[in-house]
Structure formats: structure tokens, C-alpha cells
């Protein structure tokens, strides 16, 4: 299995912190958020790790990659660069995934993780479910609040199968939300190209999942461990303060 970490955004809601430092390289618990993600995908058995970013932050990620062993990450992390310099030019998650697939010729099962994720759970359960079903599988988290769920992609599940998905609904049907962690079987990678070529919304992966569910089964794995979307200064401060005592 290959792993693709999405770092192509510009994190405008975290400005001015992210004027010069990309969000995945912000420190939590003594090392960049990205280090935590890479550690987890390596433990999950990923053989090839790819990071997609934009032209603005390419040099920072290249430096991180070259010095990764200083953070305990051994083995190469490939970087693919989207030719974008600002938020108005950004590809969006789905277009970015398809771009990386085509640019690097990725043709195996693919785990995709949003680079602004911080989580304390392992990825073994999602890979196990994927192995059992050979279908697209997503990691789901229960925020236990319909009001909080409105800020995310909301998932409706029955017997581990995703039967509904809404991006930031005003009236969520569930408190289960998508964490931005997905596993796609290699047979589905061509569907990404079909989706993007069809002029569909290239940004939030939830729109692709809505489209995909009409064609094939999608499964979910619910995690109860800590998970954060580092989207605002307030959330980043909360996570930073909570894990500062756990620095390596």
C-alpha cells in the first residue's frame, strides 16, 4: 500500500502563523504534525510515502524531507508539487490526489491522509477493514455533538457501511464525521480521474464519496481516540498546550 499525505492547502484561517510555515510543519508534542502522520502510516505498513504540496511551501517540505531522520523518520518521503502559489489557485483535495496519482504513476492501493490531521489512534483497524472488503474505507470520529458536526463532513453508517455523507450540513443526521483519512483500492483510482474530468467539485473529498457511493460500496471505521482538525488558531493552541508535556 502507498500513502499520500495532502499538504497542498494554504491554511488561511491560521494566519499569520501560516504566512511562512505550512500547517503540517507546525509542532505538536515536540515534533511537526507531519512527523506524527508519517509515523502512523509507516506503522500501518505503507511501503511508499508521498507528500503533495504547493509551490509556495515546496522548499519548506523539501527541507523537512531531507532532514527527516533527525525526527526519527528513516526512509524517503517523495514530494510532488502543485504549481500553485496562493489560496485562489489551490487545486483542492480531490484534484490534488488525482494530480499526484498521475504525476508519480501511483497504481497500488492508496491511503490518503489530510496533512492537518492530528490523531492518537493507530491505523490498523482501517487497514484491516479495507483488507476484508477491498472497498473504499474511511476513518470516522464521533464528535458526540450535532452542533459540532456541522463544521465537518457528516457520515451516516449502517453495519459499518457508509450510507450517507453530507459536507457541513446545517442539520446533521449524525455526530459521526469524516477525519480526512481514506483507503482506496487500486481499482478505484481511475474513478478519481473520471470524477475530476466530469467537472465535479474538486475540493472536499466528501463530494467525491457522495458520487462514489452511487457506484460502489464505501465502508467506515469509527474511532473514539483523540482526533483534531487543526483548522483554527484556537484549535492549534488547544492541541499544542495539551501535548506540550509529551515532548520527546
C-alpha positions in Angstrom: 0.0 0.0 0.0 1.1 3.5 -0.8 0.4 6.6 1.4 -0.4 10.1 0.1 -0.4 13.0 2.6 -2.2 16.1 1.4 -0.3 19.3 2.2 -1.5 21.5 -0.7 -3.6 24.0 1.3 -2.6 27.5 2.4 -4.2 27.4 5.9 -5.6 30.9 5.6 -7.6 30.5 8.9 -4.3 30.1 10.8 -2.7 33.3 9.5 -0.5 35.0 10.5 1.1 31.8 11.8 1.0 30.2 8.4 2.2 33.1 6.3 5.6 31.4 6.4 5.2 28.0 8.0 2.8 25.4 6.4 0.3 23.9 8.8 1.6 20.3 8.7 5.0 21.5 9.9 3.7 23.2 13.0 4.9 21.5 16.1 2.8 19.4 18.5 4.4 17.3 21.2 7.9 18.3 20.3 7.8 17.5 16.5 5.8 18.6 13.4 2.3 17.3 12.9 3.6 15.7 9.7 6.0 13.5 11.7 3.1 12.1 13.7 1.3 11.3 10.5 4.3 9.7 8.8 4.9 7.6 11.9 1.4 6.3 11.8 1.4 5.4 8.1 4.7 3.6 8.4 3.3 1.5 11.3 0.3 0.8 9.1 2.6 -0.8 6.6 2.8 1.8 3.9 5.7 1.0 1.6 5.8 4.2 -0.3 5.1 7.6 1.2 4.3 10.6 -0.9 3.6 14.2 0.2 1.8 16.6 -2.1 2.2 20.4 -1.6 2.1 23.7 -3.4 4.8 25.8 -5.0 4.8 28.3 -2.2 5.7 25.8 0.6 7.7 23.3 -1.5 11.1 24.4 -0.2 10.0 24.0 3.4 8.7 20.5 2.8 11.8 19.6 0.8 14.0 20.7 3.7 11.8 18.7 6.1 12.2 15.7 3.9 16.0 16.0 3.7 16.3 16.3 7.5 13.5 13.8 8.4 15.9 11.4 10.0 16.6 14.0 12.7 13.0 13.5 13.7 13.2 9.7 13.8 11.8 9.2 10.3 14.0 6.9 8.3 13.4 6.2 4.6 12.5 8.5 1.8 9.4 10.6 1.6 8.7 11.7 -2.0 7.2 15.1 -2.7 5.0 16.2 -5.6 4.5 19.9 -6.2 1.3 21.5 -7.4 2.1 24.7 -9.4 0.0 27.0 -7.1 1.2 30.0 -5.1 -2.0 31.2 -3.2 -5.4 30.1 -1.9 -7.2 31.3 -5.1 -5.1 28.9 -7.2 -5.3 25.8 -5.0 -6.3 22.5 -6.6 -8.5 21.2 -3.8 -8.1 17.8 -2.2 -9.6 15.6 -4.9 -7.9 17.3 -7.8 -4.7 17.2 -5.8 -5.0 13.5 -5.2 -5.6 12.8 -8.9 -2.6 15.1 -9.8 -0.3 13.2 -7.6 -1.5 9.8 -8.9 -0.9 10.9 -12.5 2.4 12.7 -11.8 4.0 9.8 -9.9 2.2 6.9 -11.6 0.7 5.6 -8.4 -1.1 2.4 -9.2 -1.5 0.5 -6.0 -3.9 0.6 -3.1 -3.7 4.1 -1.7 -4.1 5.5 1.8 -4.8 9.3 1.7 -4.5 11.5 4.8 -5.1 15.2 5.2 -1.9 16.9 6.4 -3.7 18.9 9.1 -4.9 15.8 11.0 -3.6 15.2 14.5 -4.8 11.9 16.0 -3.7 9.5 18.7 -5.1 6.3 17.2 -3.4 3.7 15.1 -4.5 2.9 11.6 -4.5 -0.9 11.9 -8.4 -1.1 12.1 -9.0 0.9 8.9 -6.4 -1.2 7.0 -7.9 -4.4 8.4 -11.5 -3.4 7.3 -10.1 -2.4 3.9 -8.4 -5.8 3.6 -11.6 -7.6 4.4 -13.8 -5.6 2.0 -11.4 -4.4 -0.7 -13.7 -1.4 -0.9 -13.0 2.3 -0.2 -12.8 2.7 3.6 -12.8 5.9 5.7 -11.8 6.7 9.3 -14.7 8.2 11.2 -14.8 10.0 14.6 -17.8 10.6 16.8 -17.7 14.3 18.0 -20.8 13.5 20.1 -22.5 16.8 19.2 -24.7 17.5 16.3 -23.8 21.2 16.6 -20.1 20.5 16.3 -20.7 18.0 13.5 -22.0 20.9 11.3 -18.4 22.0 10.7 -17.3 18.7 9.1 -18.3 16.1 6.6 -21.1 14.1 8.4 -21.3 10.4 7.9 -24.3 8.1 8.2 -23.5 4.4 8.7 -25.3 1.1 8.9 -23.4 -2.1 9.8 -20.0 -0.4 9.0 -21.2 0.7 5.6 -21.4 4.4 4.8 -25.0 5.0 3.5 -24.9 8.8 3.6 -22.4 11.7 3.5 -23.0 15.4 3.7 -20.5 18.2 3.7 -21.1 20.7 6.6 -24.8 20.2 6.7 -27.0 22.7 8.6 -28.9 19.9 10.2 -26.7 16.8 10.7 -28.3 13.4 10.9 -25.4 12.0 12.9 -22.5 13.1 15.1 -20.1 10.9 13.1 -17.7 12.9 11.0 -15.0 12.1 8.4 -11.5 12.5 9.7 -9.8 13.0 6.3 -8.3 9.5 6.3 -9.2 7.3 3.4 -8.0 4.0 1.9 -8.8 3.5 -1.8 -8.4 0.2 -3.6 -6.2 0.4 -6.7 -9.3 -0.4 -8.8 -10.9 2.9 -7.7 -8.1 5.2 -8.6 -9.4 5.7 -12.1 -12.7 6.8 -10.6 -10.9 9.9 -9.2 -9.9 10.9 -12.8 -13.4 10.3 -14.0 -14.8 12.4 -11.2 -12.4 15.3 -11.8 -12.8 15.2 -15.6 -16.5 15.4 -15.2 -16.3 18.9 -13.8 -17.4 17.9 -10.3 -16.3 19.7 -7.1 -12.6 19.2 -6.8 -12.2 20.2 -3.2 -13.7 18.4 -0.2 -13.4 14.6 -0.5 -16.9 14.2 0.8 -18.3 15.3 -2.6 -16.3 12.5 -4.2 -17.6 10.0 -1.7 -21.2 11.0 -2.3 -20.5 10.5 -6.0 -18.7 7.2 -5.5 -21.3 5.7 -3.2 -23.7 5.7 -6.1 -21.3 3.4 -8.0 -19.7 1.2 -5.3 -19.8 0.4 -1.6 -17.9 2.6 0.9 -17.1 1.4 4.5 -16.3 3.3 7.7 -14.4 2.6 10.8 -15.3 4.6 13.9 -12.5 5.7 16.2 -13.0 7.0 19.7 -9.5 8.1 20.4 -8.4 11.8 20.2 -8.7 13.5 16.8 -8.3 17.1 15.9 -8.7 19.1 12.7 -6.0 21.8 13.1 -8.1 24.4 11.3 -8.0 27.5 13.6 -5.6 29.2 16.0 -7.8 28.2 18.9 -7.7 24.5 18.0 -4.0 24.6 17.4 -3.4 26.3 20.8 -5.6 23.6 22.5 -3.7 20.8 20.9 -0.3 22.4 21.5 -1.0 23.0 25.1 -2.4 19.6 25.7 0.6 17.7 24.2 3.4 20.1 25.2 4.2 17.9 28.2 4.7 14.9 26.0 7.6 16.3 24.0 10.2 13.7 23.1 
